[in-house]
Amino acid sequence: MKTLSKIVLVAVLGTSSILCASSLSAAESVAPAAHAKNWTPPAYKINAQVLVDEIMAKHPELISVTFHGVPVGAAPKTYTMFAGASMFPGSYQDRIGNPDDPDDIMIIETGITILDSRWHRTKDVVKKYVPMLPLRDAAGENIGLLVLAFKNPANSGKSDLYFLRAATEIRDGLQKKIPNLASLFDPAK
């Protein structure tokens, strides 16, 4: 079992490195302000935002939580962030409706998981570890992407496996609260 875990971890980390390199080269060629919104959220609070807020309230070890995917009623392949929260008030609400990055889309379309240790990130305000997992409904179907940013101070001693387990536990706990993708876009109750 340990060998299998190591093989899976090496595969995920290798994929993450390749994706990061390709994302960086693509990001270098696009100015940050070049992203136009590809979706406008409704005027009311949606169920997805309620779930994001609940996760943030329950998990003080998190810096942020975001849900990504194709919003109900949007054109096919309109991949976007449709709910988000951060420990920094207001910092994610302006990003809702921004087009997703290639690594986000790959997770949504293929169902892989990426563990991003954020090594050597000099502009991050808080040191973090970012697991990116398929978001699943109650039937276990992949319906989008869940991105969790965990606090990871220097010398925390927390491993890739620690963050994978913590993120999977949060994601799997969400499943029973999501009957289907459309329910995430219903008005909050």
C-alpha positions in Angstrom: 0.0 0.0 0.0 2.9 2.4 0.8 4.4 1.7 -2.6 1.1 2.4 -4.3 0.7 5.7 -2.4 4.2 6.7 -3.4 3.6 5.9 -7.0 0.4 7.9 -7.1 2.0 10.8 -5.3 5.0 10.9 -7.7 2.6 10.8 -10.7 0.5 13.6 -9.3 3.5 15.7 -8.4 5.1 15.1 -11.8 1.9 16.1 -13.6 1.7 19.2 -11.3 5.2 20.2 -12.3 4.5 19.9 -16.0 1.2 21.8 -15.6 2.8 24.6 -13.6 5.5 25.0 -16.2 3.0 25.2 -19.0 0.7 27.5 -17.1 3.6 29.8 -16.3 4.7 30.1 -19.9 1.1 30.8 -21.0 0.6 33.3 -18.1 3.8 35.2 -19.1 2.3 35.9 -22.5 -1.0 37.3 -21.2 -1.2 40.5 -19.2 -3.2 40.0 -15.9 -5.8 42.6 -17.0 -6.5 40.7 -20.2 -9.1 38.4 -18.5 -12.7 39.4 -19.4 -15.5 37.8 -17.4 -17.1 34.8 -19.1 -20.0 34.5 -16.6 -22.0 36.9 -14.5 -23.4 35.4 -11.2 -27.1 36.0 -10.4 -28.0 38.9 -8.1 -29.0 36.4 -5.4 -26.7 34.2 -3.3 -26.4 30.7 -4.7 -26.2 27.4 -2.8 -22.5 27.0 -3.9 -21.6 30.2 -2.1 -23.3 29.0 1.1 -21.3 25.8 1.0 -18.0 27.7 0.4 -18.9 30.0 3.3 -19.6 27.0 5.5 -16.3 25.4 4.7 -14.4 28.5 5.5 -16.2 28.9 8.8 -15.6 25.3 9.8 -11.9 25.1 8.7 -9.7 27.9 10.1 -6.7 26.1 8.6 -7.9 27.3 5.1 -6.9 30.5 3.4 -9.5 30.1 0.6 -12.0 27.9 -1.0 -13.3 28.1 -4.6 -15.7 26.1 -6.8 -15.1 26.0 -10.6 -17.0 24.6 -13.5 -19.6 25.3 -16.2 -22.4 27.3 -14.6 -26.0 26.0 -15.3 -27.3 27.8 -18.3 -23.9 28.8 -19.6 -22.6 27.7 -23.0 -20.7 24.4 -23.0 -17.0 24.7 -21.9 -17.7 28.1 -20.2 -15.3 27.1 -17.4 -15.3 29.7 -14.6 -15.0 30.3 -10.8 -18.6 30.4 -9.6 -18.2 30.6 -5.8 -15.4 31.6 -3.6 -14.3 32.8 -0.2 -11.1 33.8 1.5 -9.7 34.7 4.9 -9.0 38.1 3.2 -12.5 39.7 3.0 -13.6 40.5 -0.5 -10.5 39.2 -2.2 -12.3 36.4 -4.2 -15.7 37.9 -5.0 -14.2 40.0 -7.8 -12.7 36.9 -9.4 -16.1 35.1 -9.7 -16.8 34.8 -13.4 -13.2 34.9 -14.5 -12.3 32.2 -17.1 -10.5 29.2 -15.6 -6.9 28.4 -16.2 -5.8 25.4 -18.3 -5.0 23.3 -15.2 -8.5 24.0 -13.7 -10.1 22.9 -17.0 -7.9 19.7 -17.1 -9.1 18.7 -13.6 -12.8 19.4 -14.5 -12.5 17.4 -17.8 -10.4 14.5 -16.7 -11.0 14.2 -13.0 -7.4 14.2 -11.9 -6.1 15.8 -8.6 -3.3 18.3 -8.4 -1.3 18.9 -5.3 0.4 22.3 -5.6 2.9 22.9 -2.8 3.5 26.5 -4.0 7.3 26.2 -3.6 9.2 29.3 -4.3 6.2 31.6 -4.6 7.5 35.0 -3.5 4.4 37.0 -4.0 2.1 34.9 -1.8 1.0 36.9 1.3 0.7 33.7 3.3 2.6 30.5 2.6 0.1 27.9 1.4 -0.5 24.5 0.0 -3.2 24.1 -2.7 -4.9 20.8 -3.5 -7.2 21.0 -6.6 -9.7 18.1 -6.7 -12.7 17.2 -8.8 -15.9 18.5 -7.1 -18.5 15.6 -6.9 -22.2 15.4 -6.4 -24.1 13.0 -4.1 -24.0 10.3 -6.8 -20.2 10.6 -7.0 -20.1 12.2 -10.4 -17.5 14.8 -11.2 -19.3 18.1 -11.7 -16.5 20.7 -11.4 -13.4 21.6 -9.4 -12.8 22.3 -5.8 -9.7 24.4 -4.9 -8.6 24.6 -1.3 -5.7 26.7 -0.1 -4.3 25.5 3.2 -2.1 27.6 5.5 1.4 26.0 5.4 3.8 28.0 7.5 7.5 27.3 7.1 8.6 24.1 8.9 5.0 23.0 9.5 6.2 19.4 8.9 3.0 18.7 7.0 3.4 16.3 4.0 1.7 16.1 0.6 -0.2 13.1 1.9 -1.5 15.2 4.9 -2.9 17.9 2.5 -4.3 15.3 0.1 -6.2 13.5 3.0 -7.4 16.8 4.5 -8.7 18.1 1.1 -10.3 14.7 0.2 -12.1 14.7 3.6 -13.5 18.2 2.9 -14.5 17.3 -0.7 -16.1 14.0 0.3 -18.1 15.7 3.1 -19.5 18.1 0.5 -20.9 15.3 -1.7 -24.0 14.6 0.3 -24.9 18.3 0.3 -24.8 18.5 -3.6 -27.7 16.5 -5.2 -26.5 17.7 -8.7 -24.7 20.5 -10.4 -27.9 22.5 -10.9 -28.6 22.6 -7.2 -25.4 24.6 -6.6 -26.9 27.5 -8.6 -30.3 27.5 -6.8 -31.0 30.5 -4.6 -29.6 30.0 -1.1 -32.1 28.9 1.5 
